[in-house]
Amino acid sequence: MAATTQDPIDAAAAWHARIDAPDMDWEGFGDWLARDATHRAAYDSIALLDAEIGEAAPSIAALLPANDDAVVEAQPFALPPRTSRWRWAATGTGGALAAGLALLFVAPQLGGDGAQVYATNAGDTRALTLADGSAMRIDRGSRVSVAGGTTPLITLANGAASFTVRHDPSRTLIVRAGDYDIRDVGTRFSVVNAGRTLSVAVAEGEVSVAPHTADGSPPATVTAGQRLDIDTTTGIAARRPIAPASVADWTDGRLNYDGAPLPLVVADISRYATAPLVVDPSAAGLRFSGVLTIGDGSRLLDQLRAVLPVRLRRADGVVHIERAGLRG
């Protein structure tokens, strides 16, 4: 798409219309975004509008008057993440691209301890209601086990899951992810376990986060509008503000960031990737603000590369994300 002087909203709409095209000009898109701050704002507004229309489309269609002259069959919508003491690192604190997630139901497996195990692949999500009435949604590329009946113990082995927990002071829902426990008595929150990184974001209410094995460390309280990112290899925890509406935004087919370190972004992208992703130390200090469209997952790295000075190197089945020279 050639550079133009057209209105930023018109240009943003044109770029967004081509976002999933096989011949998408990612370099041109990145240049256009970088040319003026109003371009990114315009693009985010178009993407958000597209998301809202897609989400409301079934309701809108139901309100339209019937057309007796033509019978049209309704089509389904398919719009194309320790140490003995807590250590805190201060961090800084958007937009959104839309793409629907296919919701496929996968039969649970039975774990060795009697827990039900739910595993999703790179192409499906799962939604279910727990015995205590709480709702859980599991993202693609995730593995979760559920035990405990009306006092659930949920183990997130890897991937991401979101929770809507009804308030009941008599019981506590526990999500175990790696060496940490997240405890909740009534709220909406999400957990991402990416191995080296654990992220907990809260949309309503509050949760406590603490090492599974008691070591004398006080639990960290995460309240609505906050996200806690823990480097599980060092125990360093970084708290950052987050828009409550963007918690578990993967359920709406987008990943929304505001100054997020590149390793955190790549940890999210890895749930949709067909090959392991590794961030090279040369690029680990980069931060990303903006939105990524999930779609089928194949374009996420292209979208990232259009905005950040990174290049991809493939070796032995692993995709290495390295820092590239800045654009002139």
Backbone bond lengths (Angstrom), bond angles and torsions (degrees), N, CA, C in turn:
res aa  C-N    CA-C-N  psi(-1)  N-CA   C-N-CA  omega(-1)  CA-C   N-CA-C  phi
1 M - - - 1.464 - - 1.517 108.04 -
2 A 1.299 119.10 120.26 1.457 123.35 -175.97 1.511 110.63 -72.61
3 A 1.358 114.60 151.89 1.457 119.59 177.49 1.520 109.70 -64.04
4 T 1.338 115.87 142.12 1.454 119.98 180.00 1.510 108.87 -138.87
5 T 1.319 115.58 171.49 1.469 120.96 176.24 1.519 109.61 -107.32
6 Q 1.344 118.03 17.70 1.450 120.75 -177.46 1.526 110.27 -67.70
7 D 1.318 114.51 165.20 1.457 120.87 178.88 1.530 109.95 -52.96
8 P 1.363 118.01 137.16 1.466 119.89 -177.93 1.522 113.84 -55.81
9 I 1.333 118.19 -36.59 1.459 120.42 179.49 1.522 110.59 -64.94
10 D 1.349 116.70 -42.83 1.468 120.09 178.51 1.525 110.43 -63.78
11 A 1.333 115.97 -42.28 1.464 119.59 -180.00 1.527 110.57 -66.11
12 A 1.339 115.61 -40.75 1.467 119.54 179.33 1.525 110.28 -62.07
13 A 1.321 116.90 -42.16 1.462 120.45 178.87 1.523 110.98 -61.98
14 A 1.335 116.24 -38.75 1.462 120.31 179.69 1.527 110.99 -66.40
15 W 1.342 116.65 -42.22 1.463 119.83 177.95 1.533 110.04 -64.44
16 H 1.328 116.34 -43.85 1.461 119.69 -176.62 1.530 111.17 -64.50
17 A 1.319 116.90 -34.67 1.464 120.62 179.45 1.526 111.43 -64.48
18 R 1.352 116.76 -23.99 1.460 120.37 -177.05 1.526 113.11 -102.57
19 I 1.351 117.55 4.80 1.456 120.10 -169.54 1.522 113.18 -58.65
20 D 1.342 118.35 -30.88 1.464 121.35 -178.86 1.521 113.17 -103.39
21 A 1.332 117.04 8.02 1.467 120.26 -179.21 1.528 110.30 -71.16
22 P 1.328 118.08 141.07 1.464 120.49 179.89 1.520 113.09 -59.26
23 D 1.348 117.29 -30.47 1.467 120.35 -178.49 1.529 111.53 -101.87
24 M 1.343 117.32 26.24 1.461 120.98 178.53 1.528 110.32 -53.83
25 D 1.324 116.80 131.29 1.466 123.00 -179.97 1.532 108.94 -86.32
26 W 1.338 116.47 83.66 1.465 120.12 -175.60 1.523 112.06 -65.27
27 E 1.331 117.25 -37.03 1.465 119.29 179.48 1.531 110.49 -66.11
28 G 1.343 116.16 -42.83 1.454 119.47 177.80 1.514 112.05 -64.54
29 F 1.348 116.01 -37.47 1.457 121.04 177.89 1.528 110.42 -62.73
30 G 1.337 115.73 -45.47 1.461 119.72 178.31 1.517 112.24 -62.51
31 D 1.326 116.80 -41.84 1.468 120.35 177.68 1.521 111.10 -61.84
32 W 1.338 116.11 -41.49 1.469 119.72 -179.53 1.521 110.97 -64.85
33 L 1.343 117.47 -42.50 1.462 120.72 178.53 1.523 111.35 -61.94
34 A 1.334 116.24 -39.95 1.462 120.27 -175.59 1.524 113.03 -77.46
35 R 1.321 117.40 -16.50 1.464 120.79 -172.66 1.526 112.42 -68.45
36 D 1.330 117.12 -32.54 1.464 119.72 -175.66 1.524 108.34 -157.22
37 A 1.338 116.49 137.93 1.467 120.61 -179.42 1.524 111.96 -60.49
38 T 1.339 117.14 -28.38 1.467 119.53 -179.70 1.527 111.33 -68.64
39 H 1.344 117.33 -22.41 1.460 120.24 179.92 1.524 110.80 -66.73
40 R 1.350 116.68 -45.52 1.456 119.40 179.68 1.527 110.67 -63.70
41 A 1.339 116.44 -42.48 1.469 120.08 179.45 1.527 110.56 -61.90
42 A 1.336 116.17 -41.57 1.463 120.03 179.59 1.524 110.65 -65.10
43 Y 1.328 115.95 -42.55 1.464 118.86 -178.92 1.528 111.13 -64.69
44 D 1.341 116.54 -43.24 1.455 119.77 179.22 1.524 111.48 -61.32
45 S 1.344 116.86 -38.75 1.468 119.46 -179.50 1.523 110.83 -66.25
46 I 1.331 117.41 -38.45 1.465 120.97 177.57 1.525 110.21 -65.73
47 A 1.332 116.15 -43.66 1.461 119.86 -178.85 1.524 111.50 -64.70
48 L 1.325 116.73 -40.81 1.458 120.12 178.11 1.525 111.37 -64.32
49 L 1.345 116.05 -42.03 1.457 119.94 178.38 1.517 110.49 -61.48
50 D 1.335 117.01 -42.05 1.456 121.45 178.90 1.527 110.37 -61.71
51 A 1.343 116.12 -41.14 1.460 120.29 179.36 1.521 111.14 -63.50
52 E 1.334 116.14 -44.10 1.462 120.19 -177.94 1.524 111.17 -66.17
53 I 1.341 116.62 -40.33 1.466 119.83 178.64 1.527 110.27 -64.47
54 G 1.339 116.35 -44.72 1.455 119.64 179.63 1.512 112.48 -61.11
55 E 1.331 116.13 -39.41 1.458 120.32 -178.99 1.523 111.47 -69.81
56 A 1.336 116.39 -35.51 1.463 120.18 -176.54 1.521 113.36 -90.35
57 A 1.322 117.97 -8.65 1.465 120.82 -173.03 1.524 114.19 -54.29
58 P 1.351 119.71 -45.61 1.472 118.09 179.49 1.527 112.74 -60.69
59 S 1.345 116.87 -40.01 1.470 120.23 179.33 1.519 111.11 -67.19
60 I 1.338 115.64 -39.72 1.460 119.65 178.71 1.528 110.13 -63.23
61 A 1.325 116.03 -45.00 1.469 120.19 -178.66 1.520 111.31 -60.93
62 A 1.344 116.85 -36.20 1.464 120.51 -178.83 1.517 112.07 -67.56
63 L 1.348 117.60 -23.80 1.454 121.39 -178.10 1.526 113.45 -90.30
64 L 1.339 116.66 -11.32 1.459 119.83 -178.42 1.522 110.38 -72.16
65 P 1.343 117.82 145.19 1.471 119.74 178.68 1.516 111.15 -67.11
66 A 1.311 114.61 148.39 1.458 119.06 179.26 1.515 110.60 -68.78
67 N 1.315 117.61 146.70 1.457 123.59 176.06 1.521 107.68 -107.59
68 D 1.329 116.52 104.00 1.459 120.46 -175.27 1.521 113.03 -72.59
69 D 1.358 116.74 -13.76 1.466 119.34 -177.41 1.513 112.36 -86.38
70 A 1.315 116.28 -11.35 1.454 118.44 -178.39 1.519 109.05 -147.95
71 V 1.291 115.81 139.62 1.455 121.14 177.51 1.521 107.10 -110.24
72 V 1.336 114.98 117.12 1.458 120.00 -178.83 1.516 108.17 -115.80
73 E 1.297 115.87 123.98 1.461 119.28 178.77 1.520 109.31 -73.19
74 A 1.338 116.43 130.22 1.462 120.11 179.53 1.515 109.88 -66.19
75 Q 1.321 115.55 136.74 1.455 121.35 179.30 1.523 109.38 -106.49
76 P 1.318 117.83 141.68 1.460 119.82 178.06 1.519 110.38 -67.29
77 F 1.318 115.72 146.75 1.459 120.36 177.69 1.521 109.28 -82.14
78 A 1.320 116.57 132.84 1.460 121.64 176.70 1.520 107.89 -141.49
79 L 1.302 115.93 71.68 1.464 119.75 -178.06 1.530 109.70 -74.07
80 P 1.618 101.24 120.56 1.449 107.54 -178.09 1.590 111.17 -67.16
81 P 17.488 134.95 112.10 1.496 142.68 52.76 1.587 154.50 178.62
82 R 16.689 167.10 -83.88 1.473 120.56 120.11 1.515 113.62 -165.35
83 T 1.179 97.17 140.07 1.455 104.07 172.75 1.523 108.11 -126.34
84 S 1.350 118.24 178.56 1.458 120.03 -177.46 1.514 111.97 -73.32
85 R 1.333 118.53 -12.83 1.455 121.74 179.16 1.519 109.34 -137.99
86 W 1.338 114.94 148.54 1.465 118.90 174.14 1.520 108.19 -65.31
87 R 1.324 115.68 138.06 1.467 120.49 172.30 1.515 106.91 -126.66
88 W 1.330 115.33 131.43 1.460 120.23 -171.32 1.514 110.98 -107.98
89 A 1.314 114.97 138.47 1.462 121.49 175.17 1.504 107.72 -120.15
90 A 1.342 117.43 122.10 1.464 120.46 179.73 1.513 109.16 -71.02
91 T 1.342 115.96 138.81 1.456 120.59 179.62 1.508 110.00 -135.13
92 G 1.304 116.89 158.27 1.447 122.27 174.87 1.507 111.27 -77.65
93 T 1.334 112.61 172.63 1.413 115.39 177.22 1.494 109.16 -88.56
94 G 8.158 142.82 -139.21 1.380 111.91 -72.73 1.490 113.16 -176.02
95 G 0.885 131.72 -153.36 1.433 136.17 -170.54 1.497 109.68 117.81
96 A 1.355 117.40 -179.21 1.456 118.52 179.25 1.507 112.79 -160.89
97 L 1.326 115.53 136.63 1.461 121.81 173.30 1.518 107.55 -107.04
98 A 1.314 117.12 144.51 1.456 119.73 -173.35 1.514 112.21 -109.92
99 A 1.324 115.01 142.45 1.458 121.35 169.15 1.498 107.02 -162.65
100 G 1.325 117.43 130.61 1.454 120.67 -176.43 1.517 111.60 -71.20
101 L 1.337 116.66 150.98 1.453 122.02 175.78 1.521 108.18 -104.66
102 A 1.310 117.11 129.76 1.454 119.78 175.26 1.520 107.84 -68.20
103 L 1.307 116.98 130.93 1.459 121.55 -178.28 1.519 108.21 -103.97
104 L 1.321 116.06 101.87 1.455 121.68 -178.58 1.523 108.48 -109.25
105 F 1.300 117.45 145.38 1.444 120.86 -177.42 1.525 109.30 -103.24
106 V 1.325 115.31 122.92 1.452 121.80 -175.08 1.521 108.47 -110.21
107 A 1.305 118.04 131.80 1.461 120.98 -179.64 1.517 109.80 -64.72
108 P 1.358 117.01 134.13 1.455 119.15 179.35 1.520 111.29 -71.03
109 Q 1.336 115.18 153.88 1.445 120.87 173.33 1.519 107.65 -103.04
110 L 1.329 116.86 162.57 1.451 120.42 178.97 1.512 108.56 -101.59
111 G 1.346 116.82 121.47 1.449 120.90 179.07 1.520 111.15 -76.36
112 G 1.337 116.05 169.13 1.446 121.14 -178.45 1.520 112.93 -63.11
113 D 1.329 118.99 -26.07 1.457 122.17 -179.41 1.523 112.17 -96.31
114 G 1.333 117.07 13.60 1.453 121.07 -179.89 1.512 113.44 87.35
115 A 1.335 118.09 -4.88 1.459 121.07 178.89 1.517 109.69 -71.96
116 Q 1.332 115.44 149.70 1.461 119.84 173.73 1.516 108.83 -85.69
117 V 1.319 116.17 132.43 1.458 122.29 -176.52 1.523 108.68 -111.36
118 Y 1.329 115.92 129.12 1.458 122.34 178.65 1.523 108.18 -118.36
119 A 1.313 116.74 121.01 1.461 121.56 179.18 1.523 108.90 -122.72
120 T 1.332 116.62 129.64 1.462 121.33 177.63 1.519 108.85 -113.05
121 N 1.324 116.01 149.22 1.451 119.86 177.85 1.524 109.52 -95.86
122 A 1.337 116.68 -169.16 1.466 120.52 -175.88 1.522 112.98 -72.88
123 G 1.345 118.17 -2.32 1.459 119.69 -176.21 1.507 115.68 -120.50
124 D 1.348 118.78 4.76 1.462 117.73 -178.38 1.527 111.95 -143.25
125 T 1.324 114.91 158.69 1.456 122.03 172.60 1.528 107.46 -121.12
126 R 1.328 115.76 173.33 1.463 119.19 179.21 1.519 109.26 -142.38
127 A 1.321 116.72 138.72 1.456 122.27 175.89 1.527 108.31 -123.62
128 L 1.326 117.37 136.73 1.456 120.34 178.75 1.525 110.44 -153.12
129 T 1.325 115.02 161.15 1.458 122.58 176.79 1.518 108.42 -108.15
130 L 1.340 116.26 129.20 1.451 121.36 -178.46 1.526 110.60 -80.86
131 A 1.328 115.30 168.96 1.465 120.17 -175.47 1.524 112.36 -62.65
132 D 1.339 117.52 -26.22 1.467 119.87 -179.32 1.523 112.26 -88.03
133 G 1.342 117.49 3.62 1.456 121.59 -179.80 1.508 114.36 94.36
134 S 1.331 117.83 -5.75 1.464 120.45 178.00 1.522 110.09 -72.33
135 A 1.327 115.59 150.92 1.466 121.04 178.72 1.526 109.10 -105.83
136 M 1.318 115.98 138.80 1.468 121.56 178.19 1.514 108.68 -131.25
137 R 1.317 115.87 138.19 1.464 120.68 173.75 1.522 108.14 -126.29
138 I 1.317 116.12 131.11 1.456 122.58 -174.83 1.520 109.00 -107.79
139 D 1.316 116.55 130.30 1.458 121.16 -179.44 1.523 110.46 -78.18
140 R 1.310 114.98 172.70 1.456 121.21 176.39 1.532 110.58 -63.47
141 G 1.314 116.37 154.57 1.453 121.19 176.55 1.515 113.68 61.33
142 S 1.336 118.05 39.26 1.461 121.68 -175.29 1.521 110.90 -129.27
143 R 1.329 114.83 159.14 1.470 120.85 177.00 1.524 107.91 -138.24
144 V 1.340 115.76 122.51 1.457 122.46 -175.03 1.524 108.96 -133.77
145 S 1.328 116.89 140.09 1.464 120.48 172.19 1.519 109.04 -120.84
146 V 1.331 116.22 147.14 1.464 122.34 -176.18 1.520 108.66 -127.10
147 A 1.325 116.26 127.31 1.457 122.63 177.09 1.521 107.97 -140.35
148 G 1.341 116.89 169.10 1.455 119.31 171.24 1.503 116.29 99.84
149 G 1.324 120.11 -4.35 1.464 121.03 176.18 1.513 112.84 59.93
150 T 1.352 115.89 -123.10 1.468 119.41 -175.19 1.531 112.50 -77.19
151 T 1.330 118.25 -6.82 1.468 122.00 170.87 1.517 106.18 -121.22
152 P 1.327 117.33 81.21 1.463 120.72 -166.78 1.530 113.38 -68.55
153 L 1.322 114.92 140.97 1.457 122.99 165.98 1.520 105.69 -116.22
154 I 1.320 115.51 114.15 1.459 121.50 -176.94 1.521 108.53 -110.06
155 T 1.310 116.17 125.91 1.457 120.45 178.77 1.517 108.89 -109.36
156 L 1.332 115.27 117.15 1.462 121.33 177.94 1.525 107.53 -97.41
157 A 1.332 116.10 95.95 1.463 120.46 -176.65 1.517 111.20 -67.19
158 N 1.324 115.60 -39.80 1.466 120.64 176.59 1.526 108.45 -165.78
159 G 1.334 115.18 156.53 1.457 120.02 178.72 1.514 112.36 98.32
160 A 1.344 115.96 -149.98 1.462 121.07 -173.85 1.514 110.65 -139.64
161 A 1.331 114.86 149.10 1.459 120.83 176.03 1.519 108.77 -150.44
162 S 1.329 116.54 148.01 1.461 121.71 176.33 1.520 108.72 -117.59
163 F 1.340 115.83 153.22 1.456 121.03 -173.02 1.524 110.82 -136.45
164 T 1.313 115.74 139.45 1.459 122.81 169.50 1.522 105.81 -122.30
165 V 1.322 115.84 110.42 1.457 121.84 -170.89 1.518 109.44 -111.05
166 R 1.324 117.55 125.39 1.462 120.12 178.02 1.527 109.39 -73.39
167 H 1.319 116.56 146.38 1.456 121.28 -175.89 1.531 110.39 -73.97
168 D 1.329 115.85 124.32 1.461 121.96 177.30 1.527 107.23 -155.19
169 P 1.354 117.46 98.91 1.470 120.36 -177.09 1.521 114.15 -60.01
170 S 1.339 117.32 -15.72 1.467 119.79 -176.99 1.520 113.28 -80.36
171 R 1.321 117.24 -9.24 1.457 118.53 179.66 1.517 110.47 -144.89
172 T 1.318 115.60 156.65 1.458 121.98 -179.55 1.516 109.13 -127.46
173 L 1.314 116.36 128.10 1.460 121.07 173.88 1.527 108.17 -84.45
174 I 1.321 116.45 132.94 1.464 121.52 -179.49 1.522 109.01 -117.46
175 V 1.336 116.02 128.93 1.465 121.95 172.09 1.526 106.61 -110.92
176 R 1.327 116.14 119.26 1.460 121.13 179.28 1.527 108.47 -102.29
177 A 1.322 116.01 123.39 1.467 121.48 179.99 1.520 107.91 -132.65
178 G 1.318 116.54 109.50 1.458 119.54 -176.05 1.519 110.15 62.79
179 D 1.327 116.76 -128.45 1.461 121.59 -177.94 1.518 113.37 -91.71
180 Y 1.328 117.86 12.40 1.465 121.05 -173.23 1.518 111.72 -123.36
181 D 1.344 114.91 149.27 1.455 122.57 174.66 1.520 109.32 -115.12
182 I 1.332 115.88 134.92 1.463 122.11 174.39 1.526 106.07 -111.34
183 R 1.324 117.29 121.36 1.463 122.13 -176.44 1.521 109.76 -111.66
184 D 1.347 114.18 139.75 1.458 119.37 -174.71 1.523 109.75 -146.89
185 V 1.344 115.89 144.51 1.461 119.53 175.63 1.529 111.98 -118.64
186 G 1.299 118.68 -2.39 1.465 120.84 178.30 1.508 111.57 161.00
187 T 1.326 117.23 102.79 1.461 120.44 -175.27 1.519 110.29 -175.36
188 R 1.324 115.42 -177.95 1.469 122.33 169.85 1.522 107.25 -122.61
189 F 1.326 116.37 125.41 1.457 119.59 -177.93 1.523 109.83 -155.04
190 S 1.321 115.89 169.38 1.455 120.80 177.62 1.516 109.40 -135.24
191 V 1.336 115.46 153.93 1.458 122.16 179.42 1.525 108.21 -132.24
192 V 1.334 116.12 135.10 1.463 122.04 174.96 1.524 107.59 -122.92
193 N 1.317 116.64 123.59 1.459 121.66 175.88 1.519 107.95 -113.49
194 A 1.329 115.79 105.44 1.456 120.62 -178.35 1.526 111.22 -111.29
195 G 1.332 116.98 26.77 1.454 120.20 178.41 1.519 111.43 84.05
196 R 1.323 116.74 -85.03 1.468 121.25 -179.91 1.519 112.11 -77.24
197 T 1.324 117.25 -14.93 1.464 121.06 -177.56 1.517 110.38 -131.06
198 L 1.331 115.38 134.25 1.451 122.23 173.86 1.516 107.83 -120.64
199 S 1.345 118.13 128.54 1.449 122.59 -179.32 1.522 109.49 -124.80
200 V 1.338 115.66 134.70 1.459 122.22 176.83 1.521 107.45 -127.75
201 A 1.331 117.97 122.74 1.466 122.44 -179.50 1.519 108.60 -124.91
202 V 1.344 116.06 139.75 1.463 120.90 -174.25 1.525 109.93 -120.68
203 A 1.340 115.50 129.12 1.461 121.33 177.77 1.522 111.34 -96.85
204 E 1.331 117.36 -35.57 1.466 122.21 178.99 1.520 108.78 -142.94
205 G 1.340 116.71 147.37 1.454 120.77 176.95 1.513 111.86 74.35
206 E 1.320 117.29 -145.96 1.462 121.63 179.28 1.519 109.57 -157.04
207 V 1.324 115.58 157.34 1.459 122.32 175.34 1.517 108.52 -132.69
208 S 1.328 116.62 162.29 1.459 120.84 173.06 1.516 108.63 -112.94
209 V 1.317 116.21 144.40 1.461 122.01 -178.87 1.521 107.96 -127.36
210 A 1.334 117.02 129.28 1.460 120.93 -179.22 1.518 109.26 -153.41
211 P 1.337 117.14 156.12 1.466 119.42 174.64 1.517 110.67 -57.37
212 H 1.329 116.25 143.29 1.458 121.34 -179.01 1.531 110.77 -62.15
213 T 1.333 116.81 -41.73 1.456 121.56 177.32 1.520 108.76 -90.79
214 A 1.322 117.15 116.87 1.462 121.14 -176.45 1.520 110.37 -59.14
215 D 1.341 115.60 130.04 1.469 120.17 179.48 1.531 111.48 -132.40
216 G 1.324 115.54 15.74 1.462 118.78 179.99 1.502 114.03 89.93
217 S 1.317 117.44 -5.98 1.459 120.49 179.92 1.525 110.21 -77.97
218 P 1.323 118.26 134.98 1.466 119.31 176.62 1.524 109.72 -70.28
219 P 1.322 118.34 146.79 1.470 119.95 177.81 1.520 110.58 -67.07
220 A 1.319 115.34 152.23 1.466 121.17 174.81 1.521 108.01 -94.12
221 T 1.320 116.63 131.52 1.461 121.48 177.49 1.526 109.03 -96.26
222 V 1.322 116.21 126.76 1.462 121.92 178.75 1.527 106.88 -113.62
223 T 1.315 116.26 121.00 1.463 121.10 -175.45 1.524 110.81 -106.19
224 A 1.339 115.94 172.16 1.461 121.61 -178.60 1.525 110.14 -54.85
225 G 1.332 115.82 133.38 1.456 120.73 -179.22 1.509 113.26 85.68
226 Q 1.341 117.51 15.62 1.461 120.98 178.29 1.525 110.35 -127.99
227 R 1.338 114.01 152.92 1.462 121.43 174.41 1.520 107.73 -132.22
228 L 1.324 116.02 135.72 1.458 122.32 178.33 1.519 108.61 -113.66
229 D 1.327 117.09 122.15 1.457 122.54 177.92 1.521 107.94 -112.42
230 I 1.330 116.59 125.65 1.464 121.97 -177.28 1.521 109.28 -117.91
231 D 1.327 116.45 126.55 1.458 121.89 169.38 1.525 105.78 -80.69
232 T 1.320 117.36 106.04 1.459 120.41 -172.02 1.523 113.17 -70.49
233 T 1.333 117.41 -14.64 1.464 119.46 179.05 1.520 111.71 -83.83
234 T 1.319 117.56 -24.72 1.467 120.94 -178.81 1.522 113.23 -115.39
235 G 1.337 117.19 -18.61 1.449 120.88 -175.45 1.509 114.05 81.18
236 I 1.325 117.62 2.82 1.464 120.43 179.87 1.530 108.64 -73.83
237 A 1.324 115.82 129.58 1.468 121.71 -178.49 1.521 109.35 -116.05
238 A 1.317 115.95 135.85 1.467 121.88 179.05 1.517 108.68 -121.18
239 R 1.333 115.91 123.27 1.460 120.88 178.98 1.527 108.39 -100.72
240 R 1.323 116.67 136.01 1.458 120.56 -179.42 1.527 109.38 -142.14
241 P 1.347 117.08 150.32 1.469 119.09 175.34 1.521 110.41 -72.22
242 I 1.329 115.90 152.11 1.457 121.44 178.52 1.520 107.87 -148.81
243 A 1.313 116.92 142.56 1.461 120.39 177.00 1.526 108.47 -68.16
244 P 1.338 118.38 126.19 1.467 119.63 -179.16 1.527 113.19 -52.56
245 A 1.334 117.18 -34.67 1.470 120.04 -178.98 1.524 112.36 -66.98
246 S 1.339 117.07 -20.10 1.464 119.25 -177.78 1.526 112.60 -93.21
247 V 1.332 118.09 -1.05 1.461 120.51 175.91 1.522 108.92 -65.72
248 A 1.329 116.52 128.75 1.475 122.18 -177.21 1.519 110.88 56.01
249 D 1.343 116.50 40.41 1.465 119.21 -179.08 1.520 112.25 -66.03
250 W 1.335 117.85 -11.81 1.459 120.04 175.56 1.525 111.51 -62.21
251 T 1.347 117.44 -21.52 1.462 118.73 176.98 1.522 111.46 -67.76
252 D 1.342 117.21 -19.49 1.466 122.16 176.91 1.526 111.70 -101.90
253 G 1.342 117.01 9.31 1.454 119.97 175.53 1.507 115.01 81.25
254 R 1.328 117.20 24.58 1.463 118.79 179.41 1.521 109.63 -144.62
255 L 1.327 115.33 160.57 1.462 123.14 175.02 1.522 106.80 -126.23
256 N 1.314 116.17 119.27 1.464 122.32 -170.83 1.526 109.28 -114.49
257 Y 1.341 117.71 129.16 1.458 121.52 -175.25 1.518 111.39 -134.25
258 D 1.320 114.91 149.86 1.460 121.50 175.23 1.525 107.73 -137.34
259 G 1.323 116.20 93.51 1.448 121.19 179.68 1.514 113.96 71.21
260 A 1.326 118.54 29.69 1.463 121.62 -178.06 1.526 110.83 -78.64
261 P 1.331 118.02 137.77 1.473 120.41 175.13 1.530 110.23 -59.64
262 L 1.317 115.78 142.95 1.463 120.23 -177.52 1.531 112.99 -55.39
263 P 1.346 120.42 -40.77 1.467 118.32 179.05 1.523 113.44 -58.50
264 L 1.349 118.36 -33.51 1.458 120.40 177.61 1.524 111.10 -68.82
265 V 1.337 115.76 -40.46 1.464 120.27 178.91 1.533 109.67 -63.50
266 V 1.320 116.14 -45.41 1.464 120.32 -178.43 1.526 110.82 -66.96
267 A 1.326 117.48 -32.82 1.471 119.69 175.77 1.518 110.39 -60.40
268 D 1.337 117.55 -38.90 1.465 120.53 175.99 1.524 111.16 -67.26
269 I 1.329 115.95 -46.85 1.466 120.41 -177.70 1.529 111.03 -60.69
270 S 1.333 116.91 -31.39 1.464 120.23 -176.03 1.518 112.97 -60.76
271 R 1.351 117.26 -23.25 1.474 119.35 179.13 1.524 111.79 -66.80
272 Y 1.310 116.69 -21.65 1.468 120.95 -176.28 1.527 112.11 -109.92
273 A 1.324 117.43 1.30 1.462 121.70 -174.76 1.522 110.86 -87.85
274 T 1.319 115.50 152.94 1.461 120.54 178.57 1.519 111.61 -95.22
275 A 1.340 117.28 -5.00 1.458 122.20 178.70 1.528 108.48 -138.64
276 P 1.330 118.10 152.73 1.464 120.27 177.62 1.525 111.23 -60.13
277 L 1.348 115.96 142.94 1.463 122.08 179.53 1.521 109.20 -114.77
278 V 1.321 116.29 136.68 1.465 122.13 178.95 1.514 108.79 -131.67
279 V 1.343 116.76 129.56 1.455 121.20 176.72 1.527 108.67 -90.39
280 D 1.314 116.36 120.39 1.456 121.16 178.63 1.530 109.92 -68.41
281 P 1.343 118.36 146.18 1.474 120.16 178.19 1.518 113.67 -52.94
282 S 1.336 117.16 -28.61 1.463 119.99 -179.45 1.518 112.43 -65.45
283 A 1.347 117.14 -23.63 1.461 121.05 -177.32 1.525 112.55 -109.99
284 A 1.334 117.32 -3.30 1.463 120.53 -173.28 1.523 112.73 -63.46
285 G 1.326 117.85 -25.01 1.455 120.54 -178.08 1.516 114.45 -85.11
286 L 1.325 117.72 -5.32 1.465 120.25 -179.97 1.525 110.55 -71.29
287 R 1.329 116.24 148.47 1.462 121.85 176.82 1.526 109.02 -123.64
288 F 1.332 114.14 149.55 1.459 119.81 -175.81 1.516 110.30 -124.34
289 S 1.331 115.77 132.66 1.459 122.61 171.89 1.522 107.69 -124.45
290 G 1.311 116.24 130.46 1.459 119.94 -179.96 1.508 110.37 142.43
291 V 1.311 115.61 -161.43 1.454 121.02 -174.05 1.512 110.57 -132.79
292 L 1.303 115.97 145.20 1.451 121.53 176.98 1.528 108.62 -120.17
293 T 1.339 116.68 135.34 1.460 122.18 173.98 1.521 108.66 -83.42
294 I 1.322 117.58 127.00 1.463 119.88 -178.63 1.528 110.85 -74.40
295 G 1.349 117.07 -51.13 1.461 119.24 -177.12 1.519 110.75 52.48
296 D 1.330 117.46 -130.93 1.464 119.98 177.05 1.521 111.34 -90.94
297 G 1.334 116.97 5.30 1.458 121.87 176.90 1.507 114.98 90.57
298 S 1.333 117.65 -13.26 1.457 120.48 -172.91 1.524 113.86 -77.52
299 R 1.354 117.73 -16.64 1.467 120.39 -175.21 1.525 113.01 -105.15
300 L 1.311 118.39 1.63 1.461 120.21 -173.88 1.528 112.57 -62.58
301 L 1.317 117.33 -44.95 1.461 119.40 179.88 1.520 111.22 -67.27
302 D 1.331 117.96 -34.28 1.462 120.81 176.41 1.523 110.62 -62.85
303 Q 1.332 116.43 -42.35 1.465 119.56 178.78 1.526 110.67 -63.70
304 L 1.317 116.36 -41.07 1.466 120.57 179.39 1.524 110.67 -65.27
305 R 1.313 115.95 -42.19 1.464 120.94 -178.17 1.524 111.63 -68.36
306 A 1.328 117.19 -23.64 1.466 120.15 178.54 1.518 111.75 -71.46
307 V 1.324 117.13 -20.37 1.456 121.05 -175.22 1.523 112.26 -109.15
308 L 1.322 117.66 -38.22 1.458 121.51 -176.60 1.535 111.08 -103.30
309 P 1.327 116.61 152.15 1.472 120.29 178.73 1.527 111.00 -78.95
310 V 1.329 116.77 72.11 1.457 121.27 -179.69 1.520 109.85 -127.93
311 R 1.314 115.37 156.62 1.459 122.19 173.45 1.516 108.14 -131.14
312 L 1.326 115.96 158.80 1.456 121.88 -177.89 1.524 110.06 -109.11
313 R 1.322 115.72 134.20 1.458 120.68 176.30 1.524 108.39 -127.78
314 R 1.317 116.50 124.80 1.462 120.97 -178.38 1.516 109.75 -102.49
315 A 1.328 115.60 129.13 1.463 120.54 179.59 1.525 108.90 -149.70
316 D 1.329 116.25 127.24 1.468 122.27 177.38 1.519 112.71 53.05
317 G 1.337 115.84 40.50 1.450 120.61 176.74 1.511 115.50 78.34
318 V 1.334 117.20 5.97 1.464 122.20 -179.84 1.520 109.22 -114.75
319 V 1.350 116.70 138.23 1.461 121.27 177.04 1.529 108.24 -97.28
320 H 1.333 116.02 116.60 1.463 122.10 178.97 1.529 108.22 -97.14
321 I 1.325 116.11 129.15 1.467 121.63 179.86 1.514 107.74 -103.43
322 E 1.333 115.90 111.77 1.457 121.96 -174.02 1.510 111.43 -116.30
323 R 1.314 116.67 159.23 1.454 120.24 177.09 1.518 109.96 -75.86
324 A 1.327 116.53 136.18 1.458 122.32 177.55 1.508 108.40 -111.00
325 G 1.349 116.65 169.27 1.452 120.14 177.25 1.509 110.97 -64.04
326 L 1.342 117.43 144.71 1.451 121.24 178.10 1.506 110.71 -65.60
327 R 1.334 116.52 146.60 1.466 121.33 177.55 1.505 110.01 -68.65
328 G 1.346 115.30 141.90 1.442 119.49 177.89 1.498 111.90 -85.36
